[in-house]
Amino acid sequence: MSPNPTIAVVGSGPIGSAYARLLLEEVPDARVVMFEAGPQLTPRPGASVRNIADPDEKSRAREMSQGPQAGAFRESLGLPAGAVVEGMFTARQGTFLLDFGGDGSAHAATFPAVAAATNVGGQGAHWTCATPAPAFSEKVRFIPDAEWDDLIATARRLLHVQDAAFSDSPIGAAIRSLLNDEFGAELPEGYGVGTLPVAGDPQPDGTMVWAGADVVLGPLIEPGSPEAARFELRDLTLVRRIEHEDGAVTGVMVEDLRTRETAFVPADLVVVAADAFRSPQLLWASGIRPAALGRYLTEHHVVISTVALDGDRMSALVGDDQLAAELARRAQHAADPVAAVNRIPFSEPDHPFSLQVMYAENPPFALDPAHPAAGNRWGYVNMGYGVRKLPRVEDGVTFDDDEPDYRGFPNMTIEYALTDAENTEIADATAHLRRAGGALGTFVAEPRLLPNGSSLHYMGTMRMGETDDGTSVADPYSRVWGTENLIVGGNALIPTANTMNPTLMSVAIAVRGARRAAAELAERFAAAAASH
Ligand code: FAD
């Protein structure tokens, strides 16, 4: 045992960053070393690439995050050169498909759009920053309500969540009004049409500086701060194995991807927050294999469409001068125009979906100029209903010790299927989407279900549970059952069926884990000091 607690964090996304921050703030003599397999993209570690104004710089940062699909950057990122065959799906910019089709690709025919990011800040450098909180059965049943509210409040502070972003937009208000006319009477009090909370810092000029892992790290990356002196971030450093003896973790084996050197780094606590597939893969590769590891995979399925806003209905609610002012404001920030984002949250029993409505001046695809809604001066909305997936042991990822993936880890195969329960709710969500579209204008893209894996929100593969009964990987404080000194973090911990963007919820779960871990570390080191 070292004189002061040393904590190794695997992964530099929002969850690893939340652990690093809270543990350093709550254990005053602790040291945190964070390992990130990908490169640092921005001078401020973990900043959102959406804040990069220069389009070339922005696309370079995105390409560098794409691991095996990083094109020209692949070898400089410490990945073997290899022909990559693009499949029929492509990943969102900044991410790569796990089933990318080249050497060492995962197998995910039933979950084809599954994607990840490999860079400082993780997917949190590319995310849309929507930060709703779970409601009703989306919440974790065994965390008491009063504590949960406090965890969510802390997570919101860590992520810089704004409830009323763009609420001054007259177009956003008109969209809410039309949706409220259609759905308002059916929705319970407090769960009606509203603005979508987002993570970022509104600027005086009306723009938004989007939050990434940088805001979660906060003082840890402020030069000269006391926390910064106890924090070290090593990019392009892959954690190959979690070392353990007699059921207790002792540290991590890491590979410097620049030099190819490997080294053992001792640690008193290891936090694995390396996403919902690579975290269980690392545990598996390290011989830590609880029965539920990789099982109970869920996401929320997405039914989307694009609608041209109806001129008559919009002009009855928004004046011409207000539209002109809004367009002028947006034109100033062409690289990432600020847009109104609205929603209808999940509620039970009658609205088991989340609707997200993003206003945009142009559709996200080239619309035939001959289309009657082409060039619509009132703009468009991209709308999506999130539909839940009920957890089943059959859905999940397995790892093959005999087939190395592109990084030399046991390769992944994902098996996943929708059942009648999901198909019924998807049909219901599609009917709701038709109503929402009808209330706002004319469809320019008909409602359609995106392929499995498209949500980018993968949950359940290291789910937390109340007892060690084989259906969970971690205890209610995110500690891996049966292995000491090992915490897991991320969306993979979420045991419930969710329809919403899960990062805020995962940060809240991490706050609970970090508070308990900080108390335990302090106790362990105090006891050790007393016995000397
Ligand atoms: P990640 O952010 O995925 O970070 C994990 C990190 O671990 C990665 O950088 C990876 O390289 C690293 N790693 C993996 N293995 C190793 C290893 N062995 N050694 C060292 N490092 C390793 N969520 C929302 O809630 N709202 C949204 O609006 C939203 N929009 C999104 C839009 C996009 C385009 C994307 C890509 C994601 C979006 N998400 C959104 C998802 C959100 O980004 C994730 O929920 C969040 O980033 C998860 O945080 P994390 O820290 O658990 O994992």
Residues whose N, C-alpha, C, O or C-beta is under 5 A from the ligand:
A	BS01	FAD	V10 G11 S12 G13 P14 I15 G16 F35 E36 A37 G38 R92 T95 A117 T118 N119 G121 G122 Q123 G124 H126 W127 T128 C129 A130 T131 T237 L238 V239 A273 A274 D275 R278 L456 G489 G490 N491 N501 P502 T503 L504
